[in-house]
Amino acid sequence: MRRAITLILVQFLMLHASGQDGATFEPPVKIPMYLSGNFGEIRSDHFHSGIDIKTQGTTGHHVSSVEEGYVSRIKVQANGYGKSIYISHPNGYTSVYGHLDRYRDDIAAYVKRMQYKQQSHMVDLYLSKETFPMEKGEFIAFSGNTGGSSGPHLHFEIRSSANQHPTNVLSYNFEIKDLVAPRFHSIFLYPMDNNCKINGKTERFSSKIVRDKGIYTIPYGTTIEASGILGISVEVFDYLDGASNRCGVHTLEMFVDNKLSYSHVMDEFAFSETRYINAHIDYEERIKSGKKAHRLHRLPNDRLRIYKRSLENKPLLVDESRNYSIRIVATDVAGNSSTLEFSLRGSELTSPTPVAGKGDFTSMKYDQINSFKEGPVQLEIPANALYQDLDFSFQSSPQADGSLTPFYQIANREVPVHKAYTLSIKKPDYDRSLNRKLLLISYNDKREVVSAGGTYQDGYIVAKLRNFGEFAVGLDTIAPRIMPHGSTGGDFSAKKELRFTIEDELSGIAKYEGYIDNQWALFEYDPKNKLLYYSFDEQHILKDSEHELELYVSDEKGNVNLLHTTFNW
Ligand SMILES: [Zn+2]
């Protein structure tokens, strides 16, 4: 057995030792590489475009260039990758390093110069070959936890330089041990047309998955009877050695009666396609339970390139009285695979029973422009904003706290939206001078009222939205709060930073700007910690003297708070 595994491993290494076209790279960190995330795993509204390398729970590990080349781009964001660096290599690839704590000194000085020049914390800089040429293994930055990162790690990508498509990092020669096969956790079956029944019902069916003699299956005694067009999705994750994190699988295939009916391979995608993940996954299940399940069929308007082209990848049609045997195979990028097998009892299609009066629906075709108007509400949905045809529903519910109009139920949250549609709600009878402060509000997962954006236009509040749900008109007249850490007007001569907590109630922080002694000063914003900070810097302010600080923080509705104070440093 051991010998067989070794042989398979050796074969695998020979196949993959040097990536898809011979490119080889050095590890970006000196510590052993354990991953908390891999390429193509399911994230919110996108596929993960790289690997997340664990950094032993701390920041400050040396990050180095994986190949010779030059720094071609440096991006600083409050969210997203935080501080990141892109290195272009002569082999046609670009490596990307994200959530960095700080750049090495000469790069940091360059970035700061550009931030002062542009008077902006956030910069996106494209550099020529000469500015920072790189040797293979050259130190570039310290690992961190900046931007949208929720714990110290290095986000690392390898992109094709020509089209900036991220590629599967684990298909190159990095030493990352993976002898663990993917594991199936649950399965979901759901009607894809009005005729479909599962165990006599028109509702979705779900079951946990168990493992029996090395094969995954549904628990003993679970029967599935079905007829009609059936969607199937599975919750399956890959795991890597030395980490318990749920990662993504590389390939997923479904066989019906031993015939391949669905297949996808996660090797490469375009950033412009990544939102199609909401078509690829069982979005309804994601909203209902938070579970991340792959559909084993492709929706009509899912344009991802990952599906096998020679297959139709259609949902399963059950129309005969017989057993259908289903086999689903998940494989990771190291070649470990797992199989899920079960059978379902099919029956012939019966004539459709009329749907009970559940209210009015408007039929919407996904590939056409769809408009809807009822009372004070108007919708304009562009063609291909939906992934499949929709029985669109609309309802209004009583006015709730904090809203100026009733909440309007626009389709429902379980229906994904690809392109932004326009929602307009007529302005209620309200003080005209506050038109600029009106916006649309909605609910988040926790049923808290949140901003959905939007502006006043010709008697309506108009917003571009990429999700359905409940919406109403709200008002935001409250400026963000600025709370200093430590005493203002105090002595900071022994401190490294000025720090403030900033918060906004509804529309969200839109702008932050600080001036020290009437000069623009670099204040960095860390949204996940609601932190705004200035690092003292002798290049820009005079040491051992009194300084004047003006700090402006404004929200999306133009409500501004100004903090004006003095301090010693
Ligand atoms: Zn990442």
Boltz pocket constraint, residues with backbone or C-beta under 6 A from the ligand:
constraints:
  - pocket:
      binder: B
      contacts: [[A, 37], [A, 48], [A, 50], [A, 51], [A, 52], [A, 154], [A, 155], [A, 156]]
      max_distance: 6.0
